[in-house]
Amino acid sequence: MPKVLVSDSIDQAGIDILSQVAQVDIKTGLPEAELVKIIPDYDALMIRSGTRVTQEMIEAGEQLKIIGRAGVGVDNVDVPAATRKGIVVVNSPEGNTIAAAEHALALMLSLSRHVPQANQSLKNGQWDRKSFVGTEVYKKTLGVVGLGKIGSHVATAAKAMGMKLLAYDPFISRERADRLGCRLVEMDVLLQEADYITLHIPKTPETTHLIDAAAMAKMKPTARIINCARGGIIDEAALAEAISSGKIAGAALDVYETEPLGDSPLRDIDKGVVLTPHLGASTAEAQQNVAVDVAEQIRDVLLGLPARSAVNIPGLHPDALEQLRPYLQLAETLGKLVGQLAGGRVDFLDVRLQGELATNQSQPVVVAALKGLLSQALRERVNYVNASIEAQERGIHVIETRDPSKKDYTGSLHLEAKGSLGDHTVTGALLGDGEIRITNVDGFPINVPPSNYMLFTRHRDMPGLIGKIGSLLGSFNVNIASMQVGRQIVRGDAVMVLSLDDPLPEGILDEISKVPGIRDAYTVTL
């Protein structure tokens, strides 16, 4: 009988499911050295946030087939190390959706009716009704930032309460927003028109301090902010100042830049602030849901069935995985590239397998391209299992084509995307050593390796233009690692690709676009 090690506290419902097919050993609180020592005896490992599954532990797990994290994130698992060993890593991406959405709604209503303050006042022996006159949410405008699963549920519930809905999500189609009853708008419009703003987005470099002093200056003085997403999306010092000075009416937070919350000016504001200690997923139902979800997946994998929420590549034998891995990395890289060139809201993706690649198993390659395409919007939340579903929910039409006659490389991949910035195509291939090359952009032949920071321009092939771009970048202290130009005819249209050592400073892209001869300029982060 297979053996499962449960190294963190898990709801009994999950244990009961595992016990149907395996011997379950519950050993919580063990140090890493002890886990490394005992893990060779186990076929599966089930954890929450307490256990760190390191490369050393994975290497020691000679029989491990699956690692299950009863929760959303897998930050405490070395996923690349598990993937290299052919170990499936699963989580429960939807187990706390309802809990988080309901907590956001609870905070909004508590904030509107001063529930925590009135409760404390009454417990202190007072009967003060005048100090706690509230505000109705009925017919007010709710701005939902991020229309993923949690944001969508909040929108649905808010609509049922009679609220008007605005939404900002550059990765959601207008049709999807319409189905939810949301008017899709730009962020500035949402800030200016919303009475309540609720955040449901991941923390990324782009969303860090998205709600800062400048953003709050655009809001109504009666506006209120709710954040049950991630700490750091709001500039908390600026928020405290805005509430204290009356620039906005209030805020309700469940997450913070530093947790546990230490000294914070938000603690000193009584009326207009509601604070909870990261309780978004803390319901009995959510804890049971994630335990059951992950336990069922571990059970299925032990029975030889596929997992439904793998964060790496499910259902592939390690030998097949090893053969496909370079092409999957190629597809994901090209997906990231074409997604950023086409714009955040992509409506169409054509994945064309060429040459020898056209004769191989195609579905993992298509999914990898979608994973790359959606990575800017979803970050770690998109994986090889949910990429197709996420694309479908965002209204992305996906086409797979094959062209085995294309023999310029042993195997190459061509992606075409239609997005908010127009139509763009990219082609890439693998060299003999497995190194990725971008071989064509928008029909212009090039041959460059991908890099972390890249600048693409569409321009007129004319003397002096490249020098002007180089001088402009130099004036902003941007170092160029490599540069290549692709053109079809002399002094016609051309594409320039620059690999940079650092991301472009704010404002420089606008300056590049003003250079005579430049038609378009795009930054790409890979």
Secondary structure, DSSP 4 states (H G I P E B T S, - for coil): --EEEE-S---HHHHHHHHTTSEEEE--S--HHHHHHHGGG-SEEEE-SS--B-HHHHHH-TT--EEEESSS--TTB-HHHHHHTT-EEE--TTTTHHHHHHHHHHHHHHHHHTHHHHHHHHHTT----GGG-----TTPEEEEE--SHHHHHHHHHHHHTT-EEEEE-TTS-HHHHHHTT-EE--HHHHHHH-SEEEE-----TTTTTSB-HHHHHTS-TT-EEEE-S-TTSB-HHHHHHHHHTTSS-EEEES--SSSS--S-GGGG--TTEEE-SS-TT-SHHHHHHHHHHHHHHHHHHHTTPPPSSBSS-TT--HHHHHHHHHHHHHHHHHHHHHHHHH-SSEEEEEEEEEEGGGGS--HHHHHHHHHHHHHHHHGGG--TTTHHHHHHHTT-EEEEEEETT--SSSEEEEEEEEETTEEEEEEEEE-TTS-EEEEEETTEEEEE---SEEEEEEEE--TTHHHHHHHHHHHTTPPEEEEEEEESSTTSEEEEEEEESSPPPTTHHHHHHTSTTEEEEEEEE-
